[in-house]
Amino acid sequence: MEVLVTAGIRFYRPGGGAFGHLAEPPRSVFEPQGSLSAENSQRVQLINAFRRYGYLEAQLDPLGLQNVEK
């Protein structure tokens, strides 16, 4: 950090944050701990399959429009 001193007043060089201090880069909340085991990998694949194709098998009719009696 470079400081300019003039007549007893310190002037910090602009840039890099407050008073020239560089902020730490943001850290990731998720820190992977190696590769997934085979069992965990299969669980993740099953969950992704439900996310991707589950709506095709779901019988969604929240208003009951398909079962209208005449």
PDB file of N, CA, C, O and CB in Angstrom:
ATOM      1  N   MET A   1       0.850  -1.157   0.000  1.00  0.00           N
ATOM      2  CA  MET A   1       0.000   0.000   0.000  1.00  0.00           C
ATOM      3  C   MET A   1       0.898   1.223   0.000  1.00  0.00           C
ATOM      4  O   MET A   1       1.804   1.350   0.823  1.00  0.00           O
ATOM      5  CB  MET A   1      -0.968  -0.004   1.211  1.00  0.00           C
ATOM      6  N   GLU A   2       0.638   2.089  -0.907  1.00  0.00           N
ATOM      7  CA  GLU A   2       1.437   3.302  -1.002  1.00  0.00           C
ATOM      8  C   GLU A   2       0.705   4.450  -0.315  1.00  0.00           C
ATOM      9  O   GLU A   2      -0.479   4.679  -0.560  1.00  0.00           O
ATOM     10  CB  GLU A   2       1.737   3.649  -2.477  1.00  0.00           C
ATOM     11  N   VAL A   3       1.406   5.151   0.526  1.00  0.00           N
ATOM     12  CA  VAL A   3       0.807   6.264   1.254  1.00  0.00           C
ATOM     13  C   VAL A   3       1.571   7.531   0.896  1.00  0.00           C
ATOM     14  O   VAL A   3       2.802   7.560   0.929  1.00  0.00           O
ATOM     15  CB  VAL A   3       0.824   6.013   2.799  1.00  0.00           C
ATOM     16  N   LEU A   4       0.837   8.562   0.558  1.00  0.00           N
ATOM     17  CA  LEU A   4       1.440   9.859   0.297  1.00  0.00           C
ATOM     18  C   LEU A   4       1.245  10.724   1.534  1.00  0.00           C
ATOM     19  O   LEU A   4       0.119  10.916   1.992  1.00  0.00           O
ATOM     20  CB  LEU A   4       0.821  10.532  -0.971  1.00  0.00           C
ATOM     21  N   VAL A   5       2.323  11.238   2.067  1.00  0.00           N
ATOM     22  CA  VAL A   5       2.226  12.076   3.254  1.00  0.00           C
ATOM     23  C   VAL A   5       2.565  13.500   2.852  1.00  0.00           C
ATOM     24  O   VAL A   5       3.663  13.782   2.373  1.00  0.00           O
ATOM     25  CB  VAL A   5       3.169  11.571   4.391  1.00  0.00           C
ATOM     26  N   THR A   6       1.610  14.387   3.054  1.00  0.00           N
ATOM     27  CA  THR A   6       1.804  15.793   2.717  1.00  0.00           C
ATOM     28  C   THR A   6       1.326  16.636   3.892  1.00  0.00           C
ATOM     29  O   THR A   6       0.146  16.594   4.238  1.00  0.00           O
ATOM     30  CB  THR A   6       1.045  16.177   1.403  1.00  0.00           C
ATOM     31  N   ALA A   7       2.201  17.379   4.493  1.00  0.00           N
ATOM     32  CA  ALA A   7       1.896  18.282   5.597  1.00  0.00           C
ATOM     33  C   ALA A   7       1.193  17.550   6.744  1.00  0.00           C
ATOM     34  O   ALA A   7       0.266  18.089   7.348  1.00  0.00           O
ATOM     35  CB  ALA A   7       1.030  19.439   5.104  1.00  0.00           C
ATOM     36  N   GLY A   8       1.623  16.346   7.036  1.00  0.00           N
ATOM     37  CA  GLY A   8       1.063  15.611   8.160  1.00  0.00           C
ATOM     38  C   GLY A   8      -0.272  14.938   7.868  1.00  0.00           C
ATOM     39  O   GLY A   8      -0.858  14.319   8.757  1.00  0.00           O
ATOM     40  N   ILE A   9      -0.766  15.051   6.622  1.00  0.00           N
ATOM     41  CA  ILE A   9      -2.041  14.419   6.261  1.00  0.00           C
ATOM     42  C   ILE A   9      -1.732  13.228   5.371  1.00  0.00           C
ATOM     43  O   ILE A   9      -0.967  13.346   4.414  1.00  0.00           O
ATOM     44  CB  ILE A   9      -3.009  15.431   5.537  1.00  0.00           C
ATOM     45  N   ARG A  10      -2.310  12.103   5.676  1.00  0.00           N
ATOM     46  CA  ARG A  10      -2.083  10.912   4.863  1.00  0.00           C
ATOM     47  C   ARG A  10      -3.171  10.796   3.803  1.00  0.00           C
ATOM     48  O   ARG A  10      -4.364  10.885   4.093  1.00  0.00           O
ATOM     49  CB  ARG A  10      -2.047   9.643   5.746  1.00  0.00           C
ATOM     50  N   PHE A  11      -2.735  10.598   2.594  1.00  0.00           N
ATOM     51  CA  PHE A  11      -3.646  10.381   1.485  1.00  0.00           C
ATOM     52  C   PHE A  11      -3.380   8.979   0.945  1.00  0.00           C
ATOM     53  O   PHE A  11      -2.264   8.667   0.529  1.00  0.00           O
ATOM     54  CB  PHE A  11      -3.469  11.475   0.370  1.00  0.00           C
ATOM     55  N   TYR A  12      -4.381   8.163   0.953  1.00  0.00           N
ATOM     56  CA  TYR A  12      -4.240   6.811   0.437  1.00  0.00           C
ATOM     57  C   TYR A  12      -4.571   6.822  -1.043  1.00  0.00           C
ATOM     58  O   TYR A  12      -5.473   7.525  -1.498  1.00  0.00           O
ATOM     59  CB  TYR A  12      -5.149   5.816   1.205  1.00  0.00           C
ATOM     60  N   ARG A  13      -3.825   6.032  -1.769  1.00  0.00           N
ATOM     61  CA  ARG A  13      -4.078   5.952  -3.207  1.00  0.00           C
ATOM     62  C   ARG A  13      -5.405   5.250  -3.471  1.00  0.00           C
ATOM     63  O   ARG A  13      -5.715   4.239  -2.840  1.00  0.00           O
ATOM     64  CB  ARG A  13      -2.929   5.213  -3.923  1.00  0.00           C
ATOM     65  N   PRO A  14      -6.177   5.784  -4.395  1.00  0.00           N
ATOM     66  CA  PRO A  14      -7.467   5.157  -4.700  1.00  0.00           C
ATOM     67  C   PRO A  14      -7.270   3.835  -5.438  1.00  0.00           C
ATOM     68  O   PRO A  14      -6.226   3.580  -6.038  1.00  0.00           O
ATOM     69  CB  PRO A  14      -8.340   6.106  -5.539  1.00  0.00           C
ATOM     70  N   GLY A  15      -8.275   3.033  -5.374  1.00  0.00           N
ATOM     71  CA  GLY A  15      -8.235   1.758  -6.084  1.00  0.00           C
ATOM     72  C   GLY A  15      -8.000   0.616  -5.131  1.00  0.00           C
ATOM     73  O   GLY A  15      -7.237   0.735  -4.172  1.00  0.00           O
ATOM     74  N   GLY A  16      -8.649  -0.471  -5.394  1.00  0.00           N
ATOM     75  CA  GLY A  16      -8.432  -1.661  -4.593  1.00  0.00           C
ATOM     76  C   GLY A  16      -9.311  -1.745  -3.370  1.00  0.00           C
ATOM     77  O   GLY A  16      -9.179  -2.697  -2.601  1.00  0.00           O
ATOM     78  N   GLY A  17     -10.196  -0.804  -3.152  1.00  0.00           N
ATOM     79  CA  GLY A  17     -11.097  -0.892  -2.006  1.00  0.00           C
ATOM     80  C   GLY A  17     -10.839   0.227  -1.023  1.00  0.00           C
ATOM     81  O   GLY A  17     -10.189   1.219  -1.353  1.00  0.00           O
ATOM     82  N   ALA A  18     -11.346   0.067   0.179  1.00  0.00           N
ATOM     83  CA  ALA A  18     -11.237   1.092   1.202  1.00  0.00           C
ATOM     84  C   ALA A  18      -9.783   1.238   1.640  1.00  0.00           C
ATOM     85  O   ALA A  18      -9.157   0.274   2.079  1.00  0.00           O
ATOM     86  CB  ALA A  18     -12.135   0.756   2.405  1.00  0.00           C
ATOM     87  N   PHE A  19      -9.267   2.426   1.518  1.00  0.00           N
ATOM     88  CA  PHE A  19      -7.903   2.754   1.926  1.00  0.00           C
ATOM     89  C   PHE A  19      -6.867   1.866   1.256  1.00  0.00           C
ATOM     90  O   PHE A  19      -5.826   1.569   1.841  1.00  0.00           O
ATOM     91  CB  PHE A  19      -7.771   2.641   3.422  1.00  0.00           C
ATOM     92  N   GLY A  20      -7.149   1.444   0.032  1.00  0.00           N
ATOM     93  CA  GLY A  20      -6.202   0.637  -0.706  1.00  0.00           C
ATOM     94  C   GLY A  20      -6.191  -0.827  -0.314  1.00  0.00           C
ATOM     95  O   GLY A  20      -5.398  -1.609  -0.839  1.00  0.00           O
ATOM     96  N   HIS A  21      -7.069  -1.201   0.610  1.00  0.00           N
ATOM     97  CA  HIS A  21      -7.131  -2.596   1.064  1.00  0.00           C
ATOM     98  C   HIS A  21      -7.909  -3.415   0.048  1.00  0.00           C
ATOM     99  O   HIS A  21      -9.020  -3.053  -0.340  1.00  0.00           O
ATOM    100  CB  HIS A  21      -7.790  -2.702   2.474  1.00  0.00           C
ATOM    101  N   LEU A  22      -7.317  -4.518  -0.378  1.00  0.00           N
ATOM    102  CA  LEU A  22      -7.989  -5.398  -1.322  1.00  0.00           C
ATOM    103  C   LEU A  22      -8.885  -6.375  -0.566  1.00  0.00           C
ATOM    104  O   LEU A  22      -8.447  -7.055   0.362  1.00  0.00           O
ATOM    105  CB  LEU A  22      -6.961  -6.158  -2.190  1.00  0.00           C
ATOM    106  N   ALA A  23     -10.140  -6.428  -0.980  1.00  0.00           N
ATOM    107  CA  ALA A  23     -11.076  -7.355  -0.354  1.00  0.00           C
ATOM    108  C   ALA A  23     -10.759  -8.782  -0.784  1.00  0.00           C
ATOM    109  O   ALA A  23     -10.223  -9.010  -1.868  1.00  0.00           O
ATOM    110  CB  ALA A  23     -12.531  -6.992  -0.716  1.00  0.00           C
ATOM    111  N   GLU A  24     -11.096  -9.737   0.075  1.00  0.00           N
ATOM    112  CA  GLU A  24     -10.871 -11.137  -0.266  1.00  0.00           C
ATOM    113  C   GLU A  24     -11.870 -11.555  -1.336  1.00  0.00           C
ATOM    114  O   GLU A  24     -13.025 -11.129  -1.301  1.00  0.00           O
ATOM    115  CB  GLU A  24     -10.992 -12.045   0.988  1.00  0.00           C
ATOM    116  N   PRO A  25     -11.447 -12.375  -2.275  1.00  0.00           N
ATOM    117  CA  PRO A  25     -12.393 -12.843  -3.290  1.00  0.00           C
ATOM    118  C   PRO A  25     -13.469 -13.707  -2.637  1.00  0.00           C
ATOM    119  O   PRO A  25     -13.196 -14.387  -1.648  1.00  0.00           O
ATOM    120  CB  PRO A  25     -11.660 -13.639  -4.403  1.00  0.00           C
ATOM    121  N   PRO A  26     -14.697 -13.688  -3.181  1.00  0.00           N
ATOM    122  CA  PRO A  26     -15.763 -14.494  -2.577  1.00  0.00           C
ATOM    123  C   PRO A  26     -15.441 -15.980  -2.659  1.00  0.00           C
ATOM    124  O   PRO A  26     -14.880 -16.461  -3.643  1.00  0.00           O
ATOM    125  CB  PRO A  26     -17.103 -14.212  -3.264  1.00  0.00           C
ATOM    126  N   ARG A  27     -15.806 -16.686  -1.611  1.00  0.00           N
ATOM    127  CA  ARG A  27     -15.552 -18.121  -1.554  1.00  0.00           C
ATOM    128  C   ARG A  27     -16.826 -18.875  -1.904  1.00  0.00           C
ATOM    129  O   ARG A  27     -17.935 -18.400  -1.659  1.00  0.00           O
ATOM    130  CB  ARG A  27     -15.035 -18.537  -0.156  1.00  0.00           C
ATOM    131  N   SER A  28     -16.654 -20.013  -2.458  1.00  0.00           N
ATOM    132  CA  SER A  28     -17.788 -20.863  -2.784  1.00  0.00           C
ATOM    133  C   SER A  28     -18.294 -21.522  -1.508  1.00  0.00           C
ATOM    134  O   SER A  28     -17.502 -21.969  -0.678  1.00  0.00           O
ATOM    135  CB  SER A  28     -17.401 -21.928  -3.844  1.00  0.00           C
ATOM    136  N   VAL A  29     -19.618 -21.582  -1.354  1.00  0.00           N
ATOM    137  CA  VAL A  29     -20.202 -22.235  -0.194  1.00  0.00           C
ATOM    138  C   VAL A  29     -20.015 -23.742  -0.305  1.00  0.00           C
ATOM    139  O   VAL A  29     -19.759 -24.422   0.689  1.00  0.00           O
ATOM    140  CB  VAL A  29     -21.694 -21.881  -0.060  1.00  0.00           C
ATOM    141  N   PHE A  30     -20.146 -24.251  -1.516  1.00  0.00           N
ATOM    142  CA  PHE A  30     -20.006 -25.687  -1.748  1.00  0.00           C
ATOM    143  C   PHE A  30     -18.551 -25.996  -2.033  1.00  0.00           C
ATOM    144  O   PHE A  30     -17.973 -25.485  -2.992  1.00  0.00           O
ATOM    145  CB  PHE A  30     -20.909 -26.160  -2.919  1.00  0.00           C
ATOM    146  N   GLU A  31     -17.971 -26.821  -1.210  1.00  0.00           N
ATOM    147  CA  GLU A  31     -16.596 -27.251  -1.423  1.00  0.00           C
ATOM    148  C   GLU A  31     -16.606 -28.756  -1.657  1.00  0.00           C
ATOM    149  O   GLU A  31     -16.805 -29.522  -0.714  1.00  0.00           O
ATOM    150  CB  GLU A  31     -15.683 -26.870  -0.209  1.00  0.00           C
ATOM    151  N   PRO A  32     -16.395 -29.194  -2.890  1.00  0.00           N
ATOM    152  CA  PRO A  32     -16.433 -30.630  -3.161  1.00  0.00           C
ATOM    153  C   PRO A  32     -15.317 -31.363  -2.420  1.00  0.00           C
ATOM    154  O   PRO A  32     -14.195 -30.869  -2.302  1.00  0.00           O
ATOM    155  CB  PRO A  32     -16.323 -30.888  -4.665  1.00  0.00           C
ATOM    156  N   GLN A  33     -15.647 -32.528  -1.937  1.00  0.00           N
ATOM    157  CA  GLN A  33     -14.669 -33.325  -1.197  1.00  0.00           C
ATOM    158  C   GLN A  33     -14.375 -34.598  -1.970  1.00  0.00           C
ATOM    159  O   GLN A  33     -14.730 -35.693  -1.533  1.00  0.00           O
ATOM    160  CB  GLN A  33     -15.182 -33.658   0.230  1.00  0.00           C
ATOM    161  N   GLY A  34     -13.742 -34.460  -3.091  1.00  0.00           N
ATOM    162  CA  GLY A  34     -13.420 -35.620  -3.910  1.00  0.00           C
ATOM    163  C   GLY A  34     -14.584 -35.993  -4.801  1.00  0.00           C
ATOM    164  O   GLY A  34     -15.591 -35.286  -4.855  1.00  0.00           O
ATOM    165  N   SER A  35     -14.444 -37.089  -5.486  1.00  0.00           N
ATOM    166  CA  SER A  35     -15.500 -37.526  -6.382  1.00  0.00           C
ATOM    167  C   SER A  35     -16.577 -38.271  -5.601  1.00  0.00           C
ATOM    168  O   SER A  35     -16.339 -38.758  -4.495  1.00  0.00           O
ATOM    169  CB  SER A  35     -14.930 -38.415  -7.496  1.00  0.00           C
ATOM    170  N   LEU A  36     -17.756 -38.349  -6.193  1.00  0.00           N
ATOM    171  CA  LEU A  36     -18.861 -39.056  -5.564  1.00  0.00           C
ATOM    172  C   LEU A  36     -18.611 -40.555  -5.594  1.00  0.00           C
ATOM    173  O   LEU A  36     -18.013 -41.082  -6.532  1.00  0.00           O
ATOM    174  CB  LEU A  36     -20.186 -38.719  -6.261  1.00  0.00           C
ATOM    175  N   SER A  37     -19.073 -41.225  -4.562  1.00  0.00           N
ATOM    176  CA  SER A  37     -18.978 -42.680  -4.578  1.00  0.00           C
ATOM    177  C   SER A  37     -19.998 -43.211  -5.580  1.00  0.00           C
ATOM    178  O   SER A  37     -20.876 -42.472  -6.025  1.00  0.00           O
ATOM    179  CB  SER A  37     -19.218 -43.284  -3.150  1.00  0.00           C
ATOM    180  N   ALA A  38     -19.887 -44.468  -5.929  1.00  0.00           N
ATOM    181  CA  ALA A  38     -20.789 -45.060  -6.919  1.00  0.00           C
ATOM    182  C   ALA A  38     -22.232 -45.005  -6.435  1.00  0.00           C
ATOM    183  O   ALA A  38     -23.139 -44.731  -7.221  1.00  0.00           O
ATOM    184  CB  ALA A  38     -20.386 -46.514  -7.217  1.00  0.00           C
ATOM    185  N   GLU A  39     -22.453 -45.262  -5.151  1.00  0.00           N
ATOM    186  CA  GLU A  39     -23.815 -45.251  -4.606  1.00  0.00           C
ATOM    187  C   GLU A  39     -24.407 -43.842  -4.639  1.00  0.00           C
ATOM    188  O   GLU A  39     -25.561 -43.659  -5.024  1.00  0.00           O
ATOM    189  CB  GLU A  39     -23.821 -45.792  -3.163  1.00  0.00           C
ATOM    190  N   ASN A  40     -23.626 -42.864  -4.240  1.00  0.00           N
ATOM    191  CA  ASN A  40     -24.108 -41.486  -4.272  1.00  0.00           C
ATOM    192  C   ASN A  40     -24.324 -41.012  -5.696  1.00  0.00           C
ATOM    193  O   ASN A  40     -25.252 -40.247  -5.960  1.00  0.00           O
ATOM    194  CB  ASN A  40     -23.131 -40.562  -3.560  1.00  0.00           C
ATOM    195  N   SER A  41     -23.492 -41.449  -6.605  1.00  0.00           N
ATOM    196  CA  SER A  41     -23.644 -41.078  -8.002  1.00  0.00           C
ATOM    197  C   SER A  41     -24.959 -41.611  -8.557  1.00  0.00           C
ATOM    198  O   SER A  41     -25.648 -40.918  -9.305  1.00  0.00           O
ATOM    199  CB  SER A  41     -22.465 -41.600  -8.828  1.00  0.00           C
ATOM    200  N   GLN A  42     -25.306 -42.840  -8.190  1.00  0.00           N
ATOM    201  CA  GLN A  42     -26.572 -43.421  -8.637  1.00  0.00           C
ATOM    202  C   GLN A  42     -27.763 -42.681  -8.042  1.00  0.00           C
ATOM    203  O   GLN A  42     -28.783 -42.510  -8.710  1.00  0.00           O
ATOM    204  CB  GLN A  42     -26.639 -44.901  -8.263  1.00  0.00           C
ATOM    205  N   ARG A  43     -27.642 -42.241  -6.793  1.00  0.00           N
ATOM    206  CA  ARG A  43     -28.716 -41.459  -6.171  1.00  0.00           C
ATOM    207  C   ARG A  43     -28.922 -40.147  -6.909  1.00  0.00           C
ATOM    208  O   ARG A  43     -30.056 -39.746  -7.170  1.00  0.00           O
ATOM    209  CB  ARG A  43     -28.403 -41.186  -4.690  1.00  0.00           C
ATOM    210  N   VAL A  44     -27.845 -39.491  -7.239  1.00  0.00           N
ATOM    211  CA  VAL A  44     -27.936 -38.222  -7.956  1.00  0.00           C
ATOM    212  C   VAL A  44     -28.563 -38.430  -9.327  1.00  0.00           C
ATOM    213  O   VAL A  44     -29.368 -37.608  -9.765  1.00  0.00           O
ATOM    214  CB  VAL A  44     -26.548 -37.578  -8.098  1.00  0.00           C
ATOM    215  N   GLN A  45     -28.212 -39.505 -10.006  1.00  0.00           N
ATOM    216  CA  GLN A  45     -28.796 -39.796 -11.315  1.00  0.00           C
ATOM    217  C   GLN A  45     -30.292 -40.064 -11.200  1.00  0.00           C
ATOM    218  O   GLN A  45     -31.059 -39.630 -12.060  1.00  0.00           O
ATOM    219  CB  GLN A  45     -28.095 -40.998 -11.957  1.00  0.00           C
ATOM    220  N   LEU A  46     -30.723 -40.771 -10.154  1.00  0.00           N
ATOM    221  CA  LEU A  46     -32.140 -41.050  -9.950  1.00  0.00           C
ATOM    222  C   LEU A  46     -32.911 -39.761  -9.681  1.00  0.00           C
ATOM    223  O   LEU A  46     -33.994 -39.555 -10.229  1.00  0.00           O
ATOM    224  CB  LEU A  46     -32.330 -42.035  -8.790  1.00  0.00           C
ATOM    225  N   ILE A  47     -32.357 -38.906  -8.848  1.00  0.00           N
ATOM    226  CA  ILE A  47     -33.007 -37.625  -8.551  1.00  0.00           C
ATOM    227  C   ILE A  47     -33.129 -36.789  -9.812  1.00  0.00           C
ATOM    228  O   ILE A  47     -34.176 -36.192 -10.062  1.00  0.00           O
ATOM    229  CB  ILE A  47     -32.225 -36.851  -7.475  1.00  0.00           C
ATOM    230  N   ASN A  48     -32.073 -36.739 -10.607  1.00  0.00           N
ATOM    231  CA  ASN A  48     -32.121 -35.972 -11.854  1.00  0.00           C
ATOM    232  C   ASN A  48     -33.121 -36.555 -12.840  1.00  0.00           C
ATOM    233  O   ASN A  48     -33.754 -35.808 -13.587  1.00  0.00           O
ATOM    234  CB  ASN A  48     -30.744 -35.921 -12.492  1.00  0.00           C
ATOM    235  N   ALA A  49     -33.276 -37.880 -12.857  1.00  0.00           N
ATOM    236  CA  ALA A  49     -34.267 -38.504 -13.742  1.00  0.00           C
ATOM    237  C   ALA A  49     -35.676 -38.096 -13.333  1.00  0.00           C
ATOM    238  O   ALA A  49     -36.504 -37.804 -14.196  1.00  0.00           O
ATOM    239  CB  ALA A  49     -34.130 -40.042 -13.719  1.00  0.00           C
ATOM    240  N   PHE A  50     -35.966 -38.068 -12.027  1.00  0.00           N
ATOM    241  CA  PHE A  50     -37.283 -37.614 -11.574  1.00  0.00           C
ATOM    242  C   PHE A  50     -37.502 -36.152 -11.931  1.00  0.00           C
ATOM    243  O   PHE A  50     -38.599 -35.769 -12.336  1.00  0.00           O
ATOM    244  CB  PHE A  50     -37.432 -37.815 -10.060  1.00  0.00           C
ATOM    245  N   ARG A  51     -36.475 -35.341 -11.784  1.00  0.00           N
ATOM    246  CA  ARG A  51     -36.603 -33.926 -12.134  1.00  0.00           C
ATOM    247  C   ARG A  51     -36.872 -33.744 -13.622  1.00  0.00           C
ATOM    248  O   ARG A  51     -37.666 -32.894 -14.024  1.00  0.00           O
ATOM    249  CB  ARG A  51     -35.341 -33.164 -11.735  1.00  0.00           C
ATOM    250  N   ARG A  52     -36.203 -34.550 -14.426  1.00  0.00           N
ATOM    251  CA  ARG A  52     -36.277 -34.360 -15.871  1.00  0.00           C
ATOM    252  C   ARG A  52     -37.513 -35.000 -16.493  1.00  0.00           C
ATOM    253  O   ARG A  52     -38.129 -34.412 -17.381  1.00  0.00           O
ATOM    254  CB  ARG A  52     -35.043 -34.920 -16.519  1.00  0.00           C
ATOM    255  N   TYR A  53     -37.887 -36.208 -16.036  1.00  0.00           N
ATOM    256  CA  TYR A  53     -38.963 -36.952 -16.697  1.00  0.00           C
ATOM    257  C   TYR A  53     -40.179 -37.198 -15.805  1.00  0.00           C
ATOM    258  O   TYR A  53     -41.161 -37.782 -16.262  1.00  0.00           O
ATOM    259  CB  TYR A  53     -38.435 -38.268 -17.181  1.00  0.00           C
ATOM    260  N   GLY A  54     -40.135 -36.776 -14.572  1.00  0.00           N
ATOM    261  CA  GLY A  54     -41.231 -37.061 -13.646  1.00  0.00           C
ATOM    262  C   GLY A  54     -42.557 -36.463 -14.065  1.00  0.00           C
ATOM    263  O   GLY A  54     -43.606 -37.061 -13.824  1.00  0.00           O
ATOM    264  N   TYR A  55     -42.534 -35.302 -14.683  1.00  0.00           N
ATOM    265  CA  TYR A  55     -43.779 -34.652 -15.080  1.00  0.00           C
ATOM    266  C   TYR A  55     -44.505 -35.444 -16.162  1.00  0.00           C
ATOM    267  O   TYR A  55     -45.719 -35.302 -16.314  1.00  0.00           O
ATOM    268  CB  TYR A  55     -43.502 -33.237 -15.570  1.00  0.00           C
ATOM    269  N   LEU A  56     -43.794 -36.270 -16.911  1.00  0.00           N
ATOM    270  CA  LEU A  56     -44.428 -37.048 -17.972  1.00  0.00           C
ATOM    271  C   LEU A  56     -45.331 -38.143 -17.399  1.00  0.00           C
ATOM    272  O   LEU A  56     -46.356 -38.470 -17.997  1.00  0.00           O
ATOM    273  CB  LEU A  56     -43.362 -37.667 -18.881  1.00  0.00           C
ATOM    274  N   GLU A  57     -44.964 -38.709 -16.258  1.00  0.00           N
ATOM    275  CA  GLU A  57     -45.743 -39.778 -15.641  1.00  0.00           C
ATOM    276  C   GLU A  57     -46.751 -39.262 -14.624  1.00  0.00           C
ATOM    277  O   GLU A  57     -47.675 -39.984 -14.251  1.00  0.00           O
ATOM    278  CB  GLU A  57     -44.821 -40.763 -14.978  1.00  0.00           C
ATOM    279  N   ALA A  58     -46.589 -38.037 -14.175  1.00  0.00           N
ATOM    280  CA  ALA A  58     -47.481 -37.503 -13.147  1.00  0.00           C
ATOM    281  C   ALA A  58     -48.867 -37.254 -13.732  1.00  0.00           C
ATOM    282  O   ALA A  58     -49.004 -36.761 -14.852  1.00  0.00           O
ATOM    283  CB  ALA A  58     -46.907 -36.200 -12.549  1.00  0.00           C
ATOM    284  N   GLN A  59     -49.888 -37.601 -12.957  1.00  0.00           N
ATOM    285  CA  GLN A  59     -51.270 -37.349 -13.354  1.00  0.00           C
ATOM    286  C   GLN A  59     -51.699 -36.043 -12.683  1.00  0.00           C
ATOM    287  O   GLN A  59     -52.296 -36.051 -11.607  1.00  0.00           O
ATOM    288  CB  GLN A  59     -52.223 -38.550 -12.952  1.00  0.00           C
ATOM    289  N   LEU A  60     -51.388 -34.933 -13.332  1.00  0.00           N
ATOM    290  CA  LEU A  60     -51.661 -33.621 -12.759  1.00  0.00           C
ATOM    291  C   LEU A  60     -52.987 -33.078 -13.280  1.00  0.00           C
ATOM    292  O   LEU A  60     -53.155 -32.871 -14.482  1.00  0.00           O
ATOM    293  CB  LEU A  60     -50.520 -32.645 -13.080  1.00  0.00           C
ATOM    294  N   ASP A  61     -53.918 -32.851 -12.371  1.00  0.00           N
ATOM    295  CA  ASP A  61     -55.193 -32.223 -12.697  1.00  0.00           C
ATOM    296  C   ASP A  61     -55.735 -31.591 -11.413  1.00  0.00           C
ATOM    297  O   ASP A  61     -56.714 -32.082 -10.853  1.00  0.00           O
ATOM    298  CB  ASP A  61     -56.214 -33.264 -13.305  1.00  0.00           C
ATOM    299  N   PRO A  62     -55.111 -30.510 -10.944  1.00  0.00           N
ATOM    300  CA  PRO A  62     -55.494 -29.946  -9.651  1.00  0.00           C
ATOM    301  C   PRO A  62     -56.923 -29.416  -9.615  1.00  0.00           C
ATOM    302  O   PRO A  62     -57.514 -29.342  -8.537  1.00  0.00           O
ATOM    303  CB  PRO A  62     -54.551 -28.844  -9.287  1.00  0.00           C
ATOM    304  N   LEU A  63     -57.500 -29.043 -10.764  1.00  0.00           N
ATOM    305  CA  LEU A  63     -58.864 -28.524 -10.781  1.00  0.00           C
ATOM    306  C   LEU A  63     -59.898 -29.606 -11.040  1.00  0.00           C
ATOM    307  O   LEU A  63     -61.098 -29.343 -10.961  1.00  0.00           O
ATOM    308  CB  LEU A  63     -58.991 -27.448 -11.824  1.00  0.00           C
ATOM    309  N   GLY A  64     -59.460 -30.805 -11.344  1.00  0.00           N
ATOM    310  CA  GLY A  64     -60.380 -31.904 -11.599  1.00  0.00           C
ATOM    311  C   GLY A  64     -61.154 -31.748 -12.889  1.00  0.00           C
ATOM    312  O   GLY A  64     -62.304 -32.182 -12.965  1.00  0.00           O
ATOM    313  N   LEU A  65     -60.575 -31.153 -13.887  1.00  0.00           N
ATOM    314  CA  LEU A  65     -61.263 -30.911 -15.154  1.00  0.00           C
ATOM    315  C   LEU A  65     -61.397 -32.170 -16.001  1.00  0.00           C
ATOM    316  O   LEU A  65     -62.287 -32.237 -16.849  1.00  0.00           O
ATOM    317  CB  LEU A  65     -60.532 -29.852 -15.940  1.00  0.00           C
ATOM    318  N   GLN A  66     -60.554 -33.154 -15.803  1.00  0.00           N
ATOM    319  CA  GLN A  66     -60.604 -34.376 -16.601  1.00  0.00           C
ATOM    320  C   GLN A  66     -61.742 -35.292 -16.167  1.00  0.00           C
ATOM    321  O   GLN A  66     -62.228 -36.087 -16.972  1.00  0.00           O
ATOM    322  CB  GLN A  66     -59.282 -35.116 -16.504  1.00  0.00           C
ATOM    323  N   ASN A  67     -62.173 -35.200 -14.927  1.00  0.00           N
ATOM    324  CA  ASN A  67     -63.198 -36.094 -14.395  1.00  0.00           C
ATOM    325  C   ASN A  67     -64.543 -35.381 -14.258  1.00  0.00           C
ATOM    326  O   ASN A  67     -65.218 -35.529 -13.239  1.00  0.00           O
ATOM    327  CB  ASN A  67     -62.761 -36.652 -13.040  1.00  0.00           C
ATOM    328  N   VAL A  68     -64.929 -34.629 -15.251  1.00  0.00           N
ATOM    329  CA  VAL A  68     -66.198 -33.905 -15.211  1.00  0.00           C
ATOM    330  C   VAL A  68     -67.320 -34.875 -15.567  1.00  0.00           C
ATOM    331  O   VAL A  68     -67.301 -35.501 -16.627  1.00  0.00           O
ATOM    332  CB  VAL A  68     -66.185 -32.681 -16.187  1.00  0.00           C
ATOM    333  N   GLU A  69     -68.314 -34.994 -14.653  1.00  0.00           N
ATOM    334  CA  GLU A  69     -69.455 -35.881 -14.910  1.00  0.00           C
ATOM    335  C   GLU A  69     -70.518 -35.128 -15.685  1.00  0.00           C
ATOM    336  O   GLU A  69     -70.786 -33.958 -15.415  1.00  0.00           O
ATOM    337  CB  GLU A  69     -70.042 -36.435 -13.588  1.00  0.00           C
ATOM    338  N   LYS A  70     -71.123 -35.808 -16.654  1.00  0.00           N
ATOM    339  CA  LYS A  70     -72.133 -35.149 -17.492  1.00  0.00           C
ATOM    340  C   LYS A  70     -73.512 -35.570 -17.089  1.00  0.00           C
ATOM    341  O   LYS A  70     -74.493 -35.120 -17.680  1.00  0.00           O
ATOM    342  CB  LYS A  70     -71.910 -35.457 -18.965  1.00  0.00           C
TER     343      LYS A  70
END
